[in-house]
Amino acid sequence: MVQHLLAIDDVNDDFERILKWAIEFKRLWKQGDEVALNFLPLDTMAIGSIYEKPSTRTRVSFEVGIQRLGGSALTLLKNDIQLGTSETIGDTAQVLSRFLGGITYRCFGHEDVTALAEHAEVPVINALSAKHHPCQAAADLMTVMEHHETPKASRWPGLETETTSFTI
C-alpha cells in the first residue's frame, strides 16, 4: 500500500523520530559529511510537483531538496496541464503514476489532494491545501527542536491547520 503525506497525522507515530533524524542529517550535510552528501534515496527518480497556487519558498525548497537527494524535480503548473479541465484528478493521478516516483501537490481544496492520493500509485505529499500544510508544520517544529529542548507537541481543538494548531 502506498503511503501518502496529506496531513501531519499521517506520520504521527514516527514524527519525533523523523524530525530528530532530519536534524542530524542536516547537521552532517552542512559539515560536508561524505555519507550525508552521498545519500541519494531519490536517485534516478522523477518527482512531479503540481502547483495550483503560486509559491516561492515551497517550490524552491521542494525542487532543491529533490535534487540534493538525487532526484529530478518536474514542476507542473495548473495552467500547463489538463488537471480538472479535460482530465479528472483521478486520470491525472494515474498518468503521472506511470512516469513519476512521487507527486507533491499545492492546491486550494483539501479534497483535491485527497482525490489525487486515492488514485495515485505513487506517494503523494500535500504541499499545502486549505485544510493542511504538513510539510510546513514539520519544518516549524524541526526549527523549534533545533534551538530548544525537545518540545511536546499538542493541539488546540478547533483550529483547522497544522501550522496554527500545534503548540509547544
N, C-alpha and C positions, 0 to 999 in steps of 0.2 A: 504494500500500500504506500502511495506517495505521501510524504509529509509536507504540509504547507505551513507557512507562517502568515496567518491572516490577522491574528490578534496576539498580544503578549501572552495570553493564557495558553497558547499552543505550545509554549516551551516552559510552562510553569514549574514542572518537576526538575528540570535541568538548568533553570535560569541562572541561579547563582554560580553554578559550576561553569557554565558557558562564559559568563562575564569575567570570572577570575581567569579562565584560560585566555580570553581575549586581551585582558590587561597584561598578562605575562607575555603573550605573543607580540603585542605592540611594543613592549619594553625591549624584547630581544631584537625585533625587527629594526627599531631605531638605533640600537647598538651595533647593527651590522652583523648580527649573528648569522653564520653561514647556514645553519639548519632553517632558521626562520626565513631567510632570504630565498631559499630554495624550496620552500613549502608551497607547492603548486597544485592544490587539490582540484582546480578547475582547468588543468592543462588539457588542451585540445577541445574544450567545451565552449560553445557559444551561449551566452545568456542574453535574452531579449528583455528590454525594459520599455514598457508601454507607458506613455505619458499623455493623459487627458488634460492634466493641469500643468502649467509652466513650472519649471523648477530650476534652481541653481544648485544649491547645496546637495539635495537628494541625487540629482542626476550626476553631478561631478563625483560625489562620494561613491555611488554605485559603480560608475564606469572605472574610476581609478582602482577601487577595491577589486573588481572583477579582473582587471588587467594585472594587478600585483599578485593575484592568486593564480595566474597562468591562463585565464580565460579570455575570450573575446567578447567585448560588450557591443551589443547591437541596439541602438536607440530607435524606437518606433513611436513616432508622434501620431496622435489620433487622426489628424487630417491626412496622414500619409498612408494609412491602412484602411481596410474595409470595416473595422470594428463598429458594430451597431448600425451600420448603414445597409449595405447589401450582404452583409455577413453577420450572423449572430455571434455573441460572445462564445458560445459553445463551439461553433465552427472555427472561430479564430483560435481557440484553445487547442483544438485537435490538429489544425495545420501547424501551429507553432511547435507543438509537442513533437512533431516529426523531425524538426530541424534543430531545436534548441535543447540545452541541458537544464534550463530553468527559465522562469519568467518573473520579472518584477512588474508591478502594476500600480501606478499612481492615478487614482480615479476619484470621481465625485461620490458616487453611491457605493456603500459597502456591499450591497447586493451584487454589484458588478464583479468585484474581485472574488466574491464567494462563488458566483456562477463560473468564472474563469477557472477557479480551482476545481470545481466539481467536474469539469470536462477535460482538464489538462491531465496529461500522463507524465508530466514533469513537475517538480516543486514550483509552487507559486508563492512569491513573497509580496505582501501588501506594503507598498512603498508610501502609502497614505490613502485613506478613504475618509468619508465623512464621519465614520464611527471609530476607526482605529488607526494608529500610527505606531506599530510595534517596533520598528527599527529606531525611531526617534526616542521612544521610551527606553529602549535598551541602551542607546548611546548616552542618554541623560543619566541613567542610573550608573552606567560604567564610569562616567566622568566623576560622579559623586564618590564612587568606590575608590577611584584612583587617588583622591585627595583627602579622604576621611576614613575612619574605621568603617568596616563593613556595616552598612545601614540595614535596617529591617524594612522591607517594602510592605506597605499596607495600602488599602484602597479607601477612598471616601465614597460611600454609596451615593448614587445619584449623578455622579459626574460620568460623562459618556466616553471620553477618550483617555487613552493611557497617559498621554502627556500631562493631563490635568488631574488624573485620579490617583497617581502614585504619590505617596508622601514618604518622607524619611523620618 
